[in-house]
Amino acid sequence: MKPVYCFVHLSIQEFLAAVYMFHCYTNKDIEVLKQFLGTKWDNKNSEKSLDVFLSRVMDKSLKSKNGHLDLFVRFLHGLTLESNQKILGSLLGKAEITPEIIQRTVNSLKEKKTKIAPDRSINIFHCLIEMNDLSVSQEIQEFLRSENRSEKELSEIHCSALAYMLQMSEEVLEELDLKRYKTSLEGRLRLIPVEISLGELKLFCSVSSLTSCRLSETSCDSLVCALMSNPSHLTELDLSDNKLQDSGVKLLCNFLESPDCQLEALSLWECRLTGSSCHSLVLALKSNPSHLRELDMSNNNLKNYDVTALIILQKNPDYRLEMFRSVGGCY
């Protein structure tokens, strides 16, 4: 009988999968590659250089909704290192890995555009680290030491690296104000759902910069996931002037309903809300009445009858809501 080996730990399984896929690439196993990458990978693609193959695999991993390929794709990029090639050469097969191919791979990762959840984009930064490319990490460290942060423009990969460093920091930030970072819309979104301990989180933008830093229902979903994972420090949340709409506020209410939510002030000024958001907020506050003291819903598409239930709740001594701003002024 042949011996059978069982590798229970996920990381070992992912590493072996990466070794196998690298082996299939070097040995031009078209059927396996087509099964994994789709029918677009054919005999013509078998002659493509390694950077093209890695880029296709990265694209596939980013399309995964649950991130099940994240660790696998990190290992795959790590196998390009000369030290790993020397150790595993007999398993991986002979591949052409020149400095030019490595540089093209690094550039491809840095320039990768994604429409996935921002926290998933951090995996692109991890792939750079696996390739021993520390340029982005060093640039962000220099940025954090700089006194003129607002003048330096950050690329999307810089924002992923910054998000990771904030995520790993053991310090509690007193404030994170995304409008202070000069970056694109995608870059700003990559900074949002980091699982970090925040004292005050400001996620807002002025009308003049709305197109470069607006939040939507999708980014609100990512934000709520981050807040739910570490809710103990957040006391003030400013989401003013963002296109959250009722669907985004409904997601946010999942956090407000949590008994772990410590939020005391919430601003939803000009977020394109209707009476449906008022209803969601009333239900959330009834579920968790002990913390929220200030609520701003000014400049939304609300009528007097939409806010009636919130006004009644604000006047109820069983709730801590002291200030409510909306149509008609401050209550």
LUMROVO-835647 format. One line per 2 residues: number of its first residue (from 1); their letters; for each residue x, y, z of C-alpha. Coordinates in pm, whole numbers. Example, Ala and Ser with C-alpha at 12.3 -4.5 7.8 and 13.67 -1.06 7.14 Angstrom:
<recs>
1) AS) 1230,-450,780 | 1367,-106,714;
</recs>
This chain:
<recs>
1) MK) 0,0,0 | 115,351,-78;
3) PV) 160,586,217 | -104,858,242;
5) YC) -20,1196,391 | -271,1430,547;
7) FV) -191,1800,594 | -465,1935,816;
9) HL) -333,2288,858 | -474,2521,592;
11) SI) -147,2705,530 | 32,2381,434;
13) QE) -250,2288,197 | -233,2633,37;
15) FL) 146,2613,3 | 129,2271,-166;
17) AA) -141,2401,-398 | 89,2689,-496;
19) VY) 378,2448,-560 | 152,2231,-777;
21) MF) 23,2528,-979 | 376,2661,-1033;
23) HC) 478,2312,-1147 | 186,2303,-1392;
25) YT) 294,2638,-1537 | 658,2542,-1586;
27) NK) 560,2205,-1737 | 291,2361,-1959;
29) DI) 8,2147,-1824 | -255,2330,-2028;
31) EV) -554,2126,-1908 | -492,2203,-1541;
33) LK) -423,2570,-1614 | -739,2598,-1825;
35) QF) -942,2435,-1550 | -807,2685,-1298;
37) LG) -780,3005,-1504 | -1060,2940,-1752;
39) TK) -1077,2869,-2124 | -885,3188,-2212;
41) WD) -565,3013,-2104 | -469,2794,-2400;
43) NK) -164,2674,-2591 | -82,3029,-2700;
45) NS) -73,3142,-2338 | 159,2857,-2244;
47) EK) 444,3062,-2392 | 353,3367,-2184;
49) SL) 614,3484,-1935 | 579,3420,-1563;
51) DV) 461,3774,-1481 | 160,3729,-1712;
53) FL) 72,3399,-1545 | 100,3550,-1196;
55) SR) -112,3847,-1299 | -388,3614,-1425;
57) VM) -380,3417,-1100 | -394,3738,-896;
59) DK) -695,3857,-1097 | -872,3528,-1027;
61) SL) -797,3551,-654 | -933,3905,-636;
63) KS) -1260,3791,-795 | -1313,3541,-515;
65) KN) -1588,3671,-287 | -1461,3500,28;
67) GH) -1086,3538,-29 | -1021,3164,-30;
69) LD) -729,3208,-274 | -550,3484,-82;
71) LF) -297,3269,100 | -242,3052,-207;
73) VR) -155,3350,-427 | 87,3484,-166;
75) FL) 276,3156,-164 | 274,3148,-544;
77) HG) 446,3486,-563 | 692,3381,-293;
79) LT) 800,3084,-504 | 957,3325,-753;
81) LE) 1238,3402,-506 | 1575,3266,-610;
83) SN) 1626,3106,-268 | 1300,2912,-298;
85) QK) 1379,2814,-656 | 1708,2658,-544;
87) IL) 1541,2456,-269 | 1230,2349,-461;
89) GS) 1365,2347,-815 | 1309,1974,-864;
91) LL) 942,2011,-771 | 870,2341,-942;
93) GK) 1043,2271,-1270 | 1262,2509,-1466;
95) AE) 1114,2855,-1513 | 1261,3163,-1674;
97) IT) 1283,3414,-1390 | 1489,3715,-1489;
99) PE) 1522,4047,-1303 | 1306,4201,-1575;
101) II) 1026,3948,-1515 | 1043,4005,-1141;
103) QR) 1024,4382,-1190 | 726,4348,-1425;
105) TV) 552,4133,-1164 | 619,4390,-893;
107) NS) 495,4673,-1115 | 182,4475,-1201;
109) LK) 100,4430,-833 | 157,4797,-756;
111) EK) -66,4907,-1042 | -342,4652,-982;
113) KT) -688,4810,-982 | -957,4633,-785;
115) KI) -1329,4661,-722 | -1326,4426,-427;
117) AP) -1378,4498,-59 | -1096,4731,51;
119) DR) -972,4499,325 | -914,4231,60;
121) SI) -688,4467,-135 | -431,4439,143;
123) NI) -343,4096,3 | -175,4267,-294;
125) FH) 64,4427,-47 | 126,4087,113;
127) CL) 228,3946,-226 | 490,4219,-261;
129) IE) 628,4128,81 | 642,3760,-22;
131) MN) 860,3866,-315 | 1089,4054,-76;
133) DL) 993,4386,-235 | 995,4627,59;
135) SV) 980,4948,-143 | 615,5023,-64;
137) SQ) 660,4944,305 | 964,5171,326;
139) EI) 787,5452,141 | 493,5437,383;
141) QE) 725,5440,684 | 890,5752,542;
143) FL) 543,5898,483 | 442,5838,845;
145) RS) 759,6010,965 | 704,6305,735;
147) EN) 569,6636,863 | 406,6716,527;
149) RS) 177,6415,485 | -104,6612,325;
151) EK) 122,6715,35 | 233,6365,-66;
153) EL) 2,6176,-300 | -55,5812,-211;
155) SE) -116,5544,-471 | -368,5264,-415;
157) IH) -96,5019,-309 | 40,5279,-66;
159) CS) -306,5298,91 | -323,4919,122;
161) AL) 15,4920,296 | -91,5204,525;
163) AY) -413,5021,610 | -215,4709,699;
165) ML) 27,4902,921 | -260,5072,1102;
167) QM) -427,4734,1138 | -117,4580,1296;
169) SE) -46,4873,1525 | -112,4811,1894;
171) EV) -167,5181,1955 | -515,5329,1979;
173) LE) -550,5612,1729 | -722,5919,1863;
175) EL) -841,6018,1518 | -833,5895,1159;
177) DL) -944,6163,916 | -943,6028,562;
179) KR) -971,6369,400 | -615,6442,512;
181) YK) -478,6181,273 | -417,6289,-86;
183) TS) -521,5991,-294 | -777,5860,-541;
185) LE) -1126,5731,-465 | -1006,5370,-462;
187) GR) -709,5462,-246 | -935,5633,6;
189) LR) -1167,5335,12 | -874,5102,82;
191) LI) -814,5294,404 | -1165,5248,539;
193) PV) -1234,4899,674 | -912,4838,866;
195) EI) -971,4649,1188 | -805,4908,1407;
197) SL) -882,5059,1745 | -1012,5409,1695;
199) GE) -1099,5677,1943 | -1270,5898,1684;
201) LK) -1322,5797,1323 | -1394,6070,1071;
203) LF) -1495,5949,726 | -1627,6253,544;
205) CS) -1550,6484,257 | -1646,6832,143;
207) VS) -1865,6886,-163 | -1560,6995,-364;
209) SL) -1389,6660,-314 | -1696,6436,-315;
211) TS) -1597,6255,-634 | -1259,6162,-489;
213) CR) -1361,6024,-150 | -1733,5940,-141;
215) LS) -1858,5631,39 | -2131,5410,-101;
217) ET) -2342,5119,24 | -2057,4880,-66;
219) SC) -1796,5067,134 | -2046,5109,419;
221) DS) -2080,4731,432 | -1702,4696,463;
223) LV) -1694,4966,729 | -1961,4794,937;
225) CA) -1769,4465,924 | -1460,4643,1057;
227) LM) -1656,4821,1330 | -1830,4502,1438;
229) SN) -1492,4329,1475 | -1354,4597,1707;
231) PS) -1626,4829,1837 | -1498,4920,2182;
233) HL) -1323,5252,2112 | -1536,5427,1852;
235) TE) -1742,5711,2002 | -1786,5956,1713;
237) LD) -1860,5872,1351 | -1897,6140,1083;
239) LS) -2023,6007,750 | -2137,6345,617;
241) DN) -2172,6414,247 | -2155,6055,129;
243) KL) -2386,5861,-101 | -2485,5605,162;
245) QD) -2858,5609,86 | -3112,5410,288;
247) SG) -2946,5077,208 | -2615,5195,355;
249) VK) -2778,5325,673 | -2963,4996,714;
251) LL) -2624,4820,713 | -2488,5073,962;
253) CN) -2780,5000,1193 | -2648,4645,1235;
255) FL) -2358,4805,1421 | -2582,5045,1617;
257) ES) -2794,4754,1738 | -2492,4572,1878;
259) PD) -2464,4580,2259 | -2090,4639,2209;
261) CQ) -2149,4963,2018 | -2019,5263,2215;
263) LE) -2111,5527,1957 | -2215,5860,2111;
265) AL) -2232,6089,1807 | -2333,6006,1449;
267) SL) -2353,6249,1157 | -2544,6150,843;
269) WE) -2560,6501,698 | -2647,6497,327;
271) CR) -2631,6122,270 | -2931,6099,33;
273) LT) -3161,5951,295 | -3539,5915,308;
275) GS) -3788,5821,577 | -3680,5458,547;
277) SC) -3351,5547,719 | -3540,5711,1005;
279) HS) -3735,5389,1056 | -3413,5182,1058;
281) LV) -3249,5417,1309 | -3550,5408,1541;
283) LA) -3542,5028,1550 | -3166,5031,1610;
285) LK) -3188,5281,1896 | -3469,5084,2058;
287) SN) -3244,4778,2049 | -2949,4967,2201;
289) PS) -3062,5290,2374 | -2772,5338,2613;
291) HL) -2509,5536,2419 | -2605,5754,2121;
293) RE) -2639,6118,2234 | -2615,6314,1907;
295) LD) -2767,6238,1566 | -2744,6469,1264;
297) MS) -2963,6392,961 | -2970,6743,812;
299) NN) -2982,6806,436 | -3156,6481,347;
301) NL) -3480,6415,162 | -3686,6400,481;
303) KN) -4032,6532,564 | -4161,6633,906;
305) YD) -4358,6311,941 | -4043,6106,862;
307) VT) -3863,6229,1174 | -4159,6223,1414;
309) AL) -4065,5887,1568 | -3705,6003,1625;
311) II) -3823,6326,1789 | -4052,6128,2022;
313) LQ) -3765,5894,2104 | -3533,6192,2167;
315) KN) -3776,6329,2426 | -3809,5993,2600;
317) PD) -3596,5986,2919 | -3528,5616,2867;
319) YR) -3296,5707,2578 | -2974,5908,2589;
321) LE) -3037,6094,2263 | -2989,6457,2364;
323) MF) -2952,6631,2027 | -3121,6551,1697;
325) RS) -3070,6767,1388 | -3290,6727,1083;
327) VG) -3559,6900,881 | -3686,7190,1086;
329) GC) -3362,7241,1277 | -3228,7110,1606;
331) Y) -3445,6926,1859;
</recs>
